[in-house]
Amino acid sequence: MLTPPANLTIYVATQPVDFRKGAEGLALLAKETLGHDPMKGVAVVFRAKRADRVKIVVWDGSGLVMYWKRLDSNGFKWPPIVAGVMRMNAAQLSALLAGMDWTRMHAPRIRQPKALA
C-alpha cells in the first residue's frame, strides 16, 4: 500500500495514456504535455483506457519511482475525461488507490490562529 506524504503535491492526468510507457516516458509526458515535472517533487497519476489501472511517477529524492496498480474487480473511480490535469490531496489519492470514492475525501480546513493580545 502506498502512503503518500501529506505535503506531496499530486496531479492527475485526466485523459488516458498509453500504458506501455515506463517511468521515464511518463515523466517526460508529464513535463512536456501537462507542465508538471515529477523530478521537481510532484507526483503525477496516470490512468489507462481501461479504468482498472493506474500508474504514478514521482521523484523520491534518490531516484524516479513508478507505482503501478491494477484492481481485480471493478475499476478506479476516475474524474471525468477532459483535457488537462486536476489536483488531488494525499487522502484522496489513498482512497483512489483503495478503489474507494475519492470525491468524498476532503482535507480538513485549518483555521488561522487569532492574534495574541
C-alpha positions as CSV (number, residue, x, y, z in Angstrom):
1,M,0.0,0.0,0.0
2,L,1.3,3.4,-1.0
3,T,1.1,6.1,1.7
4,P,1.9,9.4,0.2
5,P,3.3,12.2,2.5
6,A,0.6,14.7,3.4
7,N,2.6,17.6,1.8
8,L,3.1,15.9,-1.5
9,T,1.6,17.8,-4.5
10,I,-0.4,15.4,-6.6
11,Y,-1.7,15.9,-10.1
12,V,-4.0,13.6,-12.0
13,A,-3.8,13.4,-15.8
14,T,-7.5,13.2,-16.6
15,Q,-7.0,11.7,-20.1
16,P,-6.0,8.0,-20.5
17,V,-2.3,7.4,-21.6
18,D,-0.5,4.6,-23.4
19,F,0.3,2.2,-20.6
20,R,3.2,0.7,-22.5
21,K,5.2,3.7,-21.4
22,G,7.6,3.3,-18.5
23,A,8.7,5.7,-15.7
24,E,10.9,7.9,-18.0
25,G,8.3,8.1,-20.7
26,L,5.5,9.1,-18.3
27,A,7.8,11.6,-16.6
28,L,8.6,13.2,-20.0
29,L,4.9,13.2,-20.9
30,A,4.0,14.9,-17.6
31,K,6.7,17.5,-18.1
32,E,6.1,18.3,-21.8
33,T,2.4,17.9,-22.1
34,L,0.9,18.5,-18.7
35,G,3.5,21.1,-17.4
36,H,4.3,19.2,-14.2
37,D,7.7,17.7,-13.8
38,P,7.9,14.7,-11.4
39,M,11.6,15.4,-11.0
40,K,10.6,18.6,-9.1
41,G,8.9,16.8,-6.2
42,V,5.3,16.3,-7.6
43,A,3.5,13.1,-8.1
44,V,1.7,12.6,-11.4
45,V,-1.1,10.0,-11.6
46,F,-2.0,8.4,-14.9
47,R,-4.9,6.2,-16.0
48,A,-5.2,3.6,-18.7
49,K,-8.1,3.4,-21.2
50,R,-9.4,0.6,-19.0
51,A,-10.4,2.2,-15.7
52,D,-8.9,-0.6,-13.7
53,R,-5.2,0.5,-14.0
54,V,-3.2,3.3,-12.5
55,K,0.5,4.4,-12.7
56,I,2.1,7.1,-10.6
57,V,5.5,8.7,-11.2
58,V,7.4,10.7,-8.6
59,W,11.0,11.6,-7.7
60,D,11.7,10.4,-4.1
61,G,15.0,12.2,-3.7
62,S,17.2,9.4,-4.9
63,G,15.5,8.2,-8.0
64,L,12.4,8.1,-10.2
65,V,9.7,5.8,-8.7
66,M,6.8,4.3,-10.7
67,Y,3.9,2.8,-8.8
68,W,1.6,0.6,-10.8
69,K,-1.7,-1.0,-9.7
70,R,-4.5,-3.0,-11.3
71,L,-7.8,-3.6,-9.5
72,D,-9.0,-7.2,-9.8
73,S,-12.7,-6.2,-9.5
74,N,-14.4,-3.1,-10.8
75,G,-12.3,-0.1,-11.6
76,F,-10.9,3.0,-10.1
77,K,-13.3,6.0,-9.7
78,W,-11.7,8.5,-12.1
79,P,-12.6,12.1,-12.7
80,P,-14.3,12.9,-16.0
81,I,-12.1,12.6,-19.1
82,V,-11.2,16.2,-20.1
83,A,-8.1,17.8,-21.3
84,G,-5.5,18.8,-18.7
85,V,-4.9,17.9,-15.1
86,M,-6.5,18.2,-11.7
87,R,-5.1,18.4,-8.3
88,M,-5.7,15.8,-5.6
89,N,-4.6,15.6,-1.9
90,A,-2.9,12.7,-0.2
91,A,-6.1,11.4,1.4
92,Q,-7.9,11.4,-1.9
93,L,-5.1,9.6,-3.6
94,S,-5.1,6.9,-0.9
95,A,-8.9,6.5,-1.3
96,L,-8.5,6.3,-5.1
97,L,-5.8,3.6,-4.8
98,A,-8.0,1.6,-2.4
99,G,-10.8,1.6,-5.0
100,M,-13.0,3.9,-3.0
101,D,-14.9,7.0,-4.0
102,W,-12.2,9.6,-3.5
103,T,-14.6,12.5,-4.2
104,R,-15.9,12.1,-0.6
105,M,-12.5,12.7,0.9
106,H,-11.8,16.3,1.8
107,A,-8.8,17.8,3.6
108,P,-9.8,19.4,6.9
109,R,-9.9,23.2,6.9
110,I,-7.4,24.6,9.3
111,R,-8.4,28.0,10.7
112,Q,-5.8,30.7,11.0
113,P,-4.9,31.4,14.6
114,K,-6.1,34.6,16.1
115,A,-3.6,37.3,17.0
116,L,-2.4,37.2,20.6
117,A,-3.3,40.1,22.8
